[in-house]
Amino acid sequence: MLKIRDLSVSAEGATNLKLLKDIDATFADGRFYAITGPNGGGKTTFAKTLMGIVRPSSGTIALNGRDITDKNVTERAMLGLGYAFQTPPRFKGLSVRKLLALALGDGATEDAVRGILARVGLDAREYLDRDAGGGLSGGEMKRIEFATVLARKPTVAIFDEPEAGIDLWSLGYIAEALSGMRADSGATMIVISHQERIIGLADEVLYMTDGRLSRRGTAADFLAGIAGEEKCGPFPTAERGASYA
C-alpha cells in the first residue's frame, strides 16, 4: 500500500508557487489506478515525486507503513517501485539483451530474456542484439522500457502516459501488457493516461488539475462523462484528506 499525506512540490526557485498542492491519497495493493486530466495539471510531477525523481517540499510518502519520503530513486526501486517514463531513456552502446538482463538480475536466463520481450510483442530474434539507443522507433523503445519494468516485478508500477508517441499497434500490446501485469503479479498499477483504452482498464480513475487530485470515480463513470460531453461530470469532488483506495 502506498500512502501519500499532505504532499506538496514547489517550483524550483519559487517556493510560493506549488506544482502539487497538499495531496492526500492511498493506493491499495493490487488495484489499477488511472490518473488523467489536462496537460500541465501536475500528473507527471506527481508520478516523479512518487518515484523519488522529484523531491517534495512538504508531506510524506509511505510504502507498506515505511516512510520513504527521503529515499532516492534507486532506494525506492530496491523497495519495489517501478517507473516508466513518458519518453523512455535511450542507452547507446547497450544492447537490448543486456538492458533486459540488468532488469531481470539473477533471473536473467536466455529463456527469461526472450520471454519478457515476447510479452510486449517483440520478437527476440529481431531485437535482442540491437542497440538500445537511437536505432529503435519510439514505439519499440516504449515496449522495451515496459519490458524492463515487467522484468523487475515491482509491487508498485508507475507508468507516465504509456501511449505517448506510439502507434495503435504498439498501443494494443501496451494495453495487453498492463492488463497482464496486474493479473500475473498483483502489483499496484498507477498509470497516467489520456487514452480511453487504458483508462477503461482501471478500477478507479483520478482526475488531476491545478496540482490537486480533485475528482475520482470508476472508469465507467469517467467514460460515461466523456460520452455525455461532460468530462468527469459524474465524479464526486474529492474532500480535503480523501483517501483514494
N, C-alpha and C positions, 0 to 999 in steps of 0.2 A: 504494500500500500504506500502510495506517495501522498504526503500531506504538505500543503503549502499554506502558510499563515502570514497575513499582512505583508505580502511580498510587493516591494516597490523597486523600480530601477530608475535612476535619474540619468538624464542625458549627460554625456561627458562634457565637463566644463560648465554645466548649468544645473546646479543641484535643485533649483526651484522648478525645473522642467522635468516632469516624470513621464517616462515611456511606459511604465507599468505602475498601476495605482492600487495599492492595498488589496491585492488579490488573495482571497481565501478559496481553497479548493481541495478536494480529496479525490484521488483517483484509485479506485478499488482494484484489487487483484483480479486479473483475468478478464477485464472488461475492455471494450473498444470505444474510445472517445474520439470524435472528430471535432476539431476546432476550426471554425470558419468565421468570416467577417470581412469587412472592407480592407483593402490594401492600406498599410500604414497604421493599422489598429493595434499593433503590438504582438501579433501572433508569433513571428519569428523571434523577437526578443524574448518572449515567454519561453519558447522551446529552448533557446540557447541558454537561458538562465537555469532551467531545469537541469540541463546537461553540464553546467559549470563553465560554459564558454563565456558567458556574461555574468558578472558579479552583481548581486542585488545591493541596493543602497540601504535596504531595511527588510525585515521579515525573516522567516525561516523556511527551510525545506527539509522534510524528514522522510526517510525511506525505511519502512518497517520499524518505525519507532526510533530510528537512529538519526540524529541531526547531521545532515550532510551539507549544510549551508556553506561551510568553509572548505569543503572538499573541491579539488580541482577536477578538470575533465577526466584525467587519467584515473584518479582515485574513484570517481563515480562509475567509470566504465568497469573497473575491477569489482565494484559492488553490485553490478548487474544492470546498469543503464546503458542503452544503446541509442545511437543517433545517426540519422541520415540527413545530410544537408540538402537544401533546395537545389543547389548546384554542386554536384559531387566534386571533391578534390581529385586532381589527376596526379599520377606518380610516374614521371618519366624515368625510364630505366628499370622499372619494376614490372615484372610480368604479372599477368592476371593470376597465374598459378601461384606465384609467391605471395601475392596480396591475399588470396583466399587462404593459403596455408598459414599465414600470420594470424588471420582472423580465427581459424579453426584451432590454432595452438597445438596441444598434444594430440588432438584427434585428427591431424592433417594427413590422413592416408590418401592415396590416389583415388580410391573409390569415394571418399568423403568429399574431396575437392570437386570431382566430377559431378557428384550428386547434388551438391549445393548450387552449382551452376545450372544444372538441369531444372532446379526448382524455380528459377527465374526465366526459363525458356531459352537458354543459350546452350549451344552445342559445344561441349568441351573440346572436341577435335578442332573446332574453328577458333576458339577463344583462349584456351589456357596458355598458349605460348606467345600471345600478343602482348604488346606493351600497354600498360595501364595509364598511358599518357595521352598524347594528342591524336593518336590514330583511331580512336573509338568515337562513335557518334554520341550525342547527348543521351539518347535512349539506351544505348549499350552500356554507357558508363553508369547511368542511373540503375540499371538492373544489376550490374556488378557490385555497386555500392550496397544495394539491397541485399545481395548475397552475403556480403561481409557482415551485415547486421544479423542475418539469419544464422550465420556460422557461429557467432558469439553467444547465441541463445540467451539474450538478455531477459531479465524479469520485467523490465520496463523498456519498451521500444518507442522511440520518438522519431517521427518522420515529418520533415518540413516540405510540404507540397510535393509528394512523390510523383504527381502528374506533370510537374513543370518541365517544359522543354522536351517532351517525348511525344511520339506518335500514338495513334489509337491502338496499334498492335502491341506496343510496349505497355500501354496503359492496362490492357487486358491481363497481361502477365503480372503486372504490379498488383492489380486488384486481387487476382487469384492468390498471389503470394502473401498479401496482407491477411486475407481470409484464412489461408492455410497455416500461417504462422501462429495466429491466435488459436486455431483449433489444435494444432500439434503441441505447442509449447505452454499454453495457458498464460502467456505474457500479457501484461497490461499494455495496451496499444494507445498511444496518443498521436493522432495524425492530423496535421494541418492540411486542409484541402478546400478547394472550391469546386471539386468535381463530384457531380451527383452520384456517379457510380461508387465512389469511395465513401462519400457521406452515407450512402444507403447501407453500408456495412456496419455502421456504428450502433452501439447500444444507446449512446447518448451524444447529442450534438451540443456544443457550447459555442456561443456567439460572442466574439471579442470585438470591441470597438473602443477607441479612445483609451486604450490601456487597461480596460476592465473586461472581465467575463460578465457580461451584462444579462444574458439570457441563456436559457437551457431548455432542452426538450428531446423527444425521441427523434430518430431520423424521419419517421413518418410525419411527425409534426412539422419538421423543417421542410420536407419536400412538399407537403400539402400547402404550406405557406407560399412556396415558390409557385406552385400550380395556380394558386389563387391570386398571384401577383401582390401578395402582402408578405414580403420576405420576413420570416421569423415572427409573423403576427401571432401564431398560436403559442409561442413560447411565453411562459411566465417570466416576468422580470425578476432577476435574482435579488434577494435581500442581502444586505451587508452581512458578511460572515457565513453566507450559504455554503453548504457542503455539496460538491459535485461528486456523488458516489453512485 
